[in-house]
Amino acid sequence: MVYEATQGNFVLGAVGDAILSRPLSLFKEEPFLRMVEILRDTDCTFANLEILVHDYEHPPAYLVGTHAGCAPALLEDLKWAGIDIVSLSNNHAYNFGYEGIRTTIKHLNDHRLPYAGIGSNLQEARMPGFLDTPRGRVAMISVNSTFEPHWRAGEQRPDMQGRPGLNCLGFDTVYTVDRKSLDDLRRISGLVGWEAEKERENTQGYYGRIYDDTENQFHLFDKVFEVGEPFRTNTRCNQRDLKDNLKWVRAAARQADYVIVSLHSHEAGDEPDLPADFAIEFAHACIDEGANIIIGHGYHHLRGIEIYKRCPIFYSLGDFIFQEENFMCYPQESYDRMGLGMDAVAADWMSARSADETRGFPADPSIWRTVIAVTRWEDWKPREIRLYPVELGFGTSWGQRGRPMLADPAVGGEILAHLQDLCRGFGTAVEIRDTVGIIRL
């Protein structure tokens, strides 16, 4: 007997962040329906679900940002649109605390939508989610690098429960500066009393010496500076987080035919459109251990595509569904931050945050442009990536924008030309034909 999946032919679709607050299945525009067909006409399509699924039955966590939640019924609209598997480890996954995570898991299971990245403890959060298809089994591991310490899932012990949370990838940062700047930092730290405070922590704290300064390296509390040229920010994966995630990549590669690793990361390299050093380190290490494709998101813009050992790395696919203007509930401290009182409503808060759409997301057209990436394997080898440009209705009303549809030829050409430039830095050639980008492998 020969299984169909043994032929190694597979088509994987990928989109970026899905921030969903309204139905999708009722719309009939031709560019929208053609886009849906692209998402459906794959063996598996991935999205990062950057939202918790609940009915606001749990108290909000404290955060500076948007509390994102959608009604459980909207998961069926996501499936209708062709989304088959979702990552959950992102900076909105803790918006409603531990109970929000547990409730989201329940609704995803009830709606039979495979996921990864959150769990009742660290092992659950790091384990892959699986999707079985006629042409192969897909495993997906979901990782987030933009987090507060208490968002991390905690390990289960024989004598203590684990902590619900996210699969987080920490990283260490060292800032390279010249000799004069390092000496100035050391002098300022001494004059304002920070050196004395550091010494007290080194000698009287419970955790031993934590500030080991040398002639060429200096700690300004949680910031580390070293002498060198040129000025730059250097990042490296937390080795414990890296090692444990790679363990699950190896396991997934044994248990599935195709392994997706999802990385939600807001951090940048030397320029905003470049990924941070640790993100490149992580992506390469995952492919070395058996991952077939890395899908990045979180930055809200497109980043370049690298082909590493014949495997695609999408460093950021940006936003795909971006309906944050239609959330109805925020905690009072969010209103306080905008100088609004108890009589204000969600629409007032959104208007105040963007200064009536003159700053932030509503004022930046590039945030509302993205692509659908479709990768095709033949005989177990990746052969081609097709990039379909999409726009999200920049400048339209709150009641409409944020829903994706295929871009018209003029805007689509601009999106692909921009992505072509971004890919050039990774040595990746993007051919543009009939408003579709093509990367031949």
N, C-alpha and C positions, 0 to 999 in steps of 0.2 A: 504494500500500500504506500502511495506517495502523497504526502500532505501538500496542499497548495502552497502553504507557507514555506516549504523547503526550497522553492524557486528563488527566494530572496528578492522578490519584486515588491516594492512598497512605496506609498506616497504619503508623506507627512506634511500637514499644514501647520503653520505657527503664526500666532498673532501676539501682540503685547498685552498691556494691561486692560482688563475689562472691569470698568467701574459702572455698574448697571443699576438703574433705578426705575426704568420704565419698560413696558413690553416691546418686543421686537417683531412678533409674528404677524401683526396686523398690517404692516406697510407693504405697498405694492409698486414702488418706483422701480423702473427697469434696471437702473444701475445698482440698486439695493438687492434686487432678486438675483442679478448676475453674480454679485459678490457672495451671496448666500450659497449659490451653486458651487462656487469655487471652494468654499469651506466644506461643503458636503461631499464634494467629489474627490475625497481623499480616503485613505484607509484610517487615518486618525488626524484630528485637528486639535491643537493645544492652545490654551489661553491661560494667562495669569489672572485669577479671579481676585481682584484687589478690593475685596469687600467681604463683610461678614453677612451671613444669612440668618435673619431673625425678624421678630416683630416688635423690637424695642422693649422686650420684656426684662432686659438686664440693665443695671446701671452702667453709665459710661465710665471708661477709664480716663484718667487725666492725661491729656496730651495737648500740644500746641499744633493744631491742624484740624483736619476734617474727620468727623466721626462718620464712617461709611457703613451703611446697612441697606440690604434689599430684602423684599418679601420673598419667602421661600418659593412661591409659585413662579417667580421669574427664572428659576433654574430651568424650567421647561422651555422657556423662550430661548435660553442659551443653547440648550440641546437642539431645539428646532432650527437654530441658525447654523448648526453643524459642529458645535464645540463638543468634543468627546472626552477630554481630560483636562483638569485644571490644577494649577499650582496655588498654594495658599500661604506659603511663607513669604510675607511681605510686610511693609510697615503699617498696614491697616489691620492686620490679623489680631491685634490685641486691643482694638478700639473699645471693646465691651468686655474686657477682662477674661478671666478663665471661663466664665459661664457662656460668654459669647462664642468662644472657641468650641466648647462642647456642643452648643446648640447648632452651630454651623456644621459640625461633623454629622450630627443627627440628620439634618436636612439633606446634606449631600448623599448620605447613605440611603435615605428614604427615596430620593429622586434618582438613585443609581448613577451618580456622576462620579467617576473615579477622581481621586485627588491625592495630594501628598503635601507635606510641609508643616502640618500642625498635628498635635496629638495630646493625649492625657499625660504623657511623659516624654522624655527625650528620645527613647527608642522609637516610639510611635511616630514622633515628628520627623525622624530621620529615615524611617522605612520608606521604600518606594511604593507608589500606587501603580496599579496594573490595569491595562485595557487589553482584552482579548479580541482580536479581529480575525477574519478568515485568512488574511495573508500574513499574519505574524502577531506575536505578543509584544506589547509595548510596556516598558517600565519607565516611571518618571520619578525623579528625586527633586525636591523643591527646597531651595536654600535662600536665606535672606541675610544681607550684610548691613542693612540699615536698621538699627534696633536700639532700644534701651535695655539695660541689663536684665530687668525683671520680665522682659518679654520672652526670654529664653525658656524653652522647656527644660525641666529638671530631671535628672536621672532617678530611676526607681532604686530604692535600697530595700534590703530585707526588713529593716526596722522603720522605714519612712516612705510614704507615698512619693511618687514623682510629681512634678509640677506641670500642669498643662501649659502649653506655649508653642513656640516656633522652633524650627530647625535653623539656627543662626550660625553664620560664618564670621567669626571675629577676625580682626586684622590688626597688626602692629604698624604704627606710623613713626617714621623718623624724618625730621626736617633737616635738609642740608643747607648750611649757611656758611658765610665766610668767617675768618678768625675774629675780625672786629665785632661782628654781630654777636657771636658766641660770648665774647668777653663783655660786651654791653649787657647781654641778658644776665650773665653771672653777677655783674656789678649791681644792676637794678634789683635782682632777687635778694642780694645781701642788704642793700640799703633800706628796702621796705619791710624786712623781717621775714621774708619767705625762706631764706636759708636756715634760720633758726627753727622755723616750723618744720622744715624737712628733716632737720637733725633730730628733733623731738620724735617724729614719726619713726625714724630709723632706729632710735635707741629705746623708745618706750612703747612702741606699737606692738601689737600681738603678732605681726606677720614678718618680723625680722627686717633686715635692711632692704629697703625697696628703691632708694635713690642712690645708685652707684655712679657718681659723677667721676669723670676722668678729665685729663687735659683736653681731650678732643671731643668729649661728649658731655652734655649737660641736660639735667632734668628740670623743667619748670612745671613741677607737679606732674600732671598726666601727659605733658608734652615733652618729647625727646628731641634734642638738637645735636647735630654733629658737624664738625668742620669739613668742608669740601667745596667743590665747584662743579657745576653752577648751583645757584639756589634752586631747590626742588623739593617735592614731597615724595617720599619713598614709602611704599606700603608692602606688607608681606602677610600672607595668611597666618592666622593663629594655627599653630601646628597641630594642636589637639583636635580642633574642629576639622581641619583639613583631613587628618588621618582617619577620623571616625566617619566622615562623609565618603571618603574613598573606599572604606570597607563596604559601605552599602552600594557604591557604584559597581564594585567587583561582584557583589552578590546579585545585583540586578542583571548584570551581563550574563550570569549563569542561568538566571531564571526567565529571561525574556530574549526576544530576537533583536529588539531595538531599544536603546536606552537614551532617554532624554534627561538632561540635567538643566533645571530651571534656576537661574540666578537673578534675584531681585536686588538691584544695587543702584543707589543714587550717587555713589562716590565717583569722582572723576580723576583722570590723570593730569598731566601738565596743562591740558586744555580741556574745556568742558565736554567737547565731543569725543574725547578719548577715554577709554576705560582706565580705571586705576590699575596699578601694577599687580595688586593681589588678585584682581578679577582675571587678569590674563594668566597668572600663575595657577589659579584654581581651574580655569577652563582647560588649560593644557594638561594638568594633572588628571582631571576627570577623563579626558580622551585617552591618555596613556593607560588608564586603568579599565577601559572598556566602554566608555560612553560613546554614542554615535553622533550626538548633536547637542550643542549648548545653546539655550535660548535665554537671552538677557532682556531685562525690562526694568522699569523703575525710574529711569532718568527723564521720562516724558518726551524725549526726542529720539530720533534715529541716531544710531552709531554705526560704525563700519562693520563689515563682515570679514572674518578671517577664515581661511581654509587651513586647518592644521591636521597633518597626517590624513588628508582627504576628507576630514570631517568638518562640517560648517560650525562656526561660532558666530552667532548673532549677538553682538555686544549690547545692543538695545533695539527692540522693535517698537519702542515708544508706546503711545496710547492707542487702543483699538476701539473701546467703548468708553466714553468719558462724560457721564451724565451726572456729575456731582452737584450741579445747580438745583437738582430736584429732591435732595434729601430734606426731610421735614423737621428733624429734631436735632438740637445741639444742647450741650450742658450750659449752665449759666456762666461758667467761667469763660467760655468761648465768647459770649456776648460782652462780658466785662472787658475782655481784651480789646474789643472794638469800641468801647465806650457806650454800649447799648444797655438799656435797662430791661426789667422783667417784662415789659409790654412789647418788646421787639420779637419778631418772628424770623424764621430761617432765611427768608428772602432778604430781610434787612441785613442780616449778618453777611450773606454772600456779597451783597452790594458794597457794604462797608469794607470787607476784606480786599476787594479788588479796586476800591476807590472808584466805583461806578465804571468798572471795566477798563480802567486806564493803566492798570498794573497787574502783574501775575498772569495766570493761565489765560484769562479772557482776552488779554492784550497781545498775546504771542501767537501768531498764526502757525509757526512751525510745530507747536504742540498738537495741533489739530490735523496733522498730516502724517501718514504712516504707510506701511506696506503689509500685505499678506505674503509670507514666505512659504513656498511649496517646494519641498525637497523630494526628489525621486531617486529611489534605489533600483538597480537592475542587477541581478545575479550577485546580490549582497554588497554591491559597490554603489556609492552615491555617484550619480551621473550628471544631475542638473538641478539647479535651483531657479525657480521662477518667482519674480517679485512683482506683485500686483499693487499699484499705488491706490491709496484710499484716502479720502478726506472726511472730516467729522463735522462739517458745517460751521466753520469759523465765521463769526459775525452774525449768525442767525439767532433766533430767539431762544430763550432758555427752554421753552417747551419743545424745541426741535433739535438743537445742536447736541453733539456728543454721540449721535447714532452714525455709524460708518456706512459709506457706500463707495463704490468704485469712483475714482476721480475722473473728471472729464479730461480729454487729451491734453489741454494746455497745462492744467494743474498737475496732472499725472506726469507730464514730461519734466516739470520743475522738480517734483519729488524724486524722480529717478535720477535726474542729473545731480541733485544734491547727494543722494546715496552713492552714486558713482564716485563722486569726489571723496566721500568718507571711506569708501572701500579701497581706494587707491593707496592709502597709507598702509594697508595690510597686504599690498601686492595682489589684490583681488580685482579681476577685470569683470566689469558689468557691461554686457551688451544690451542696448535698448532697441527693441523691435516692436512696433505696433503698440506702444505704451505699455510694454511689459519688459521688465529687466530680466536678463538671463545670465546666470553664472554657469559656465560649463566646467565640469569636473573631470 
